[in-house]
Amino acid sequence: MAAQLCRRKKYEEGQAYLNIAINLGLDNFNTHETRGDCFLDMGMYKDAIGEFQKAVELSNGADSARTGLAQAYAVAGEKIEARKILRELVQEAKPRHHFVAIARIYRALGERDEALKYLEYAYRERLPGLRALATGPGWEPLRSDPHFKNLMQRIGFPPIPNDSESRTDVR
């Protein structure tokens, strides 16, 4: 519920649900990862870093928690830390499973071409993480890119409207 509320930019309500979860004893990596995502969307990067660090700790280094932490580092200007995590994901034994995660980190670093390259790899491998491109937060910087639009259509999503056209929030 909290994740859905935060995706709809109802941050206060989402955070309230997360507080309830923690107070009920659901102080696990998912709760902190969701809180980190919410803070990231809110532009509260230092808070996001803290939540993702806690998620990494509680999950013993889950890929999604590390990806979130790298994104938070990148947008907070701590690019050396972001690249350290990125290198780890790229060098791991099964990097193809990380293609969408790697694309997310490159996107957060502002490296559009690298992000698109890894999304293309993910498409070729038919990885399930591509579903998040349509509704997941943070892909807005790529939505106007012709290569991203083409990829979305090849995946089977409806065309992305031009910036001049009105559209509803797809997050």
C-alpha positions as CSV (number, residue, x, y, z in Angstrom):
1,M,0.0,0.0,0.0
2,A,2.8,2.4,0.9
3,A,4.6,1.8,-2.4
4,Q,1.5,2.5,-4.4
5,L,0.7,5.7,-2.4
6,C,4.3,7.0,-2.9
7,R,4.1,6.2,-6.7
8,R,1.0,8.3,-6.8
9,K,2.9,11.1,-5.0
10,K,0.9,10.7,-1.8
11,Y,4.1,10.7,0.1
12,E,2.7,11.6,3.6
13,E,0.2,8.8,3.4
14,G,2.7,6.3,2.1
15,Q,5.2,7.2,4.9
16,A,2.4,6.8,7.5
17,Y,1.8,3.2,6.3
18,L,5.5,2.5,6.5
19,N,5.6,3.9,10.1
20,I,2.7,1.6,11.0
21,A,4.5,-1.4,9.4
22,I,7.7,-0.7,11.4
23,N,5.7,-0.2,14.6
24,L,4.0,-3.6,14.0
25,G,7.4,-5.2,13.8
26,L,7.7,-5.3,10.0
27,D,11.2,-3.7,10.3
28,N,12.6,-5.6,7.4
29,F,14.5,-4.8,4.2
30,N,11.3,-4.4,2.1
31,T,10.0,-1.7,4.4
32,H,13.2,0.2,4.3
33,E,13.6,-0.2,0.6
34,T,10.1,1.1,0.0
35,R,10.8,4.0,2.4
36,G,14.1,4.7,0.4
37,D,12.2,4.7,-2.9
38,C,9.6,7.1,-1.4
39,F,12.4,9.5,-0.1
40,L,14.1,9.2,-3.5
41,D,10.9,10.3,-5.3
42,M,10.5,13.1,-2.8
43,G,14.1,14.4,-3.5
44,M,15.2,13.6,0.0
45,Y,18.4,11.9,-1.1
46,K,20.2,11.7,2.2
47,D,17.2,10.1,3.9
48,A,16.9,7.7,0.9
49,I,20.6,6.8,1.3
50,G,20.0,6.0,5.0
51,E,17.0,3.8,4.3
52,F,18.7,1.9,1.5
53,Q,21.8,1.3,3.7
54,K,19.5,-0.2,6.3
55,A,17.8,-2.3,3.6
56,V,21.2,-3.5,2.3
57,E,22.1,-4.4,5.9
58,L,18.9,-6.2,6.7
59,S,18.9,-8.1,3.4
60,N,22.6,-9.1,3.4
61,G,23.1,-7.2,0.2
62,A,20.0,-7.8,-1.9
63,D,20.4,-6.6,-5.5
64,S,17.3,-4.3,-5.3
65,A,18.5,-2.7,-2.1
66,R,22.0,-2.1,-3.6
67,T,20.4,-0.7,-6.8
68,G,18.3,1.7,-4.8
69,L,21.4,2.7,-2.7
70,A,23.4,3.3,-5.9
71,Q,20.6,5.4,-7.4
72,A,20.4,7.5,-4.2
73,Y,24.1,8.0,-4.2
74,A,24.1,9.1,-7.8
75,V,21.4,11.7,-7.5
76,A,22.9,12.9,-4.3
77,G,26.1,13.6,-6.1
78,E,28.0,10.8,-4.5
79,K,29.0,9.3,-7.9
80,I,32.0,7.4,-6.6
81,E,29.9,5.4,-4.2
82,A,27.3,4.8,-7.0
83,R,29.9,3.6,-9.4
84,K,31.3,1.2,-6.8
85,I,28.0,-0.6,-6.5
86,L,27.5,-0.4,-10.3
87,R,30.9,-2.2,-10.8
88,E,29.9,-4.9,-8.3
89,L,26.6,-5.6,-10.2
90,V,28.4,-5.6,-13.6
91,Q,31.1,-8.0,-12.3
92,E,28.9,-10.5,-10.6
93,A,28.5,-14.0,-11.9
94,K,25.1,-13.5,-13.6
95,P,25.1,-9.9,-14.7
96,R,22.3,-10.5,-17.2
97,H,19.9,-10.7,-14.2
98,H,21.0,-7.2,-13.3
99,F,20.5,-5.5,-16.7
100,V,17.5,-3.4,-15.6
101,A,19.1,-2.5,-12.3
102,I,22.3,-1.4,-14.1
103,A,20.2,0.7,-16.4
104,R,18.5,2.3,-13.4
105,I,21.9,3.3,-12.0
106,Y,23.2,4.6,-15.3
107,R,20.0,6.6,-15.6
108,A,20.5,8.1,-12.1
109,L,24.1,9.0,-13.1
110,G,22.7,10.9,-16.1
111,E,24.3,8.5,-18.6
112,R,21.3,8.0,-21.0
113,D,23.2,6.0,-23.7
114,E,24.5,3.4,-21.2
115,A,21.0,3.1,-19.6
116,L,19.4,2.5,-22.9
117,K,22.1,0.0,-23.9
118,Y,21.3,-2.1,-20.7
119,L,17.6,-1.8,-21.3
120,E,18.2,-3.2,-24.8
121,Y,20.1,-6.1,-23.3
122,A,17.3,-6.7,-20.9
123,Y,14.8,-6.7,-23.8
124,R,16.8,-9.2,-25.8
125,E,16.9,-11.5,-22.7
126,R,13.1,-10.9,-22.1
127,L,13.7,-10.1,-18.5
128,P,10.6,-9.4,-16.4
129,G,12.0,-6.2,-14.9
130,L,11.1,-4.4,-18.1
131,R,7.5,-4.1,-16.9
132,A,8.6,-1.4,-14.5
133,L,9.5,0.9,-17.5
134,A,5.8,1.7,-17.9
135,T,4.9,2.4,-14.4
136,G,8.1,2.6,-12.3
137,P,9.3,5.9,-10.9
138,G,12.4,7.5,-12.3
139,W,12.2,6.7,-16.0
140,E,10.9,10.1,-16.9
141,P,14.3,11.4,-18.1
142,L,14.2,8.7,-20.8
143,R,10.5,8.9,-21.8
144,S,11.2,11.5,-24.5
145,D,14.1,9.6,-26.1
146,P,13.2,8.0,-29.4
147,H,15.1,4.9,-28.6
148,F,13.2,4.5,-25.3
149,K,9.9,5.1,-27.1
150,N,10.8,2.4,-29.7
151,L,11.8,0.0,-26.9
152,M,8.5,0.5,-25.1
153,Q,6.6,-0.2,-28.3
154,R,8.6,-3.4,-29.0
155,I,7.8,-4.5,-25.5
156,G,4.2,-4.0,-26.2
157,F,3.3,-0.8,-24.3
158,P,1.2,1.8,-26.0
159,P,3.0,4.8,-27.5
160,I,4.3,7.4,-25.1
161,P,2.6,10.8,-25.9
162,N,4.7,13.7,-27.0
163,D,5.5,16.3,-24.3
164,S,3.1,18.7,-25.9
165,E,0.2,16.2,-25.6
166,S,-1.6,15.9,-22.3
167,R,-1.2,12.6,-20.5
168,T,-2.1,11.1,-17.2
169,D,0.6,10.1,-14.7
170,V,1.6,6.5,-15.5
171,R,3.5,6.0,-12.3
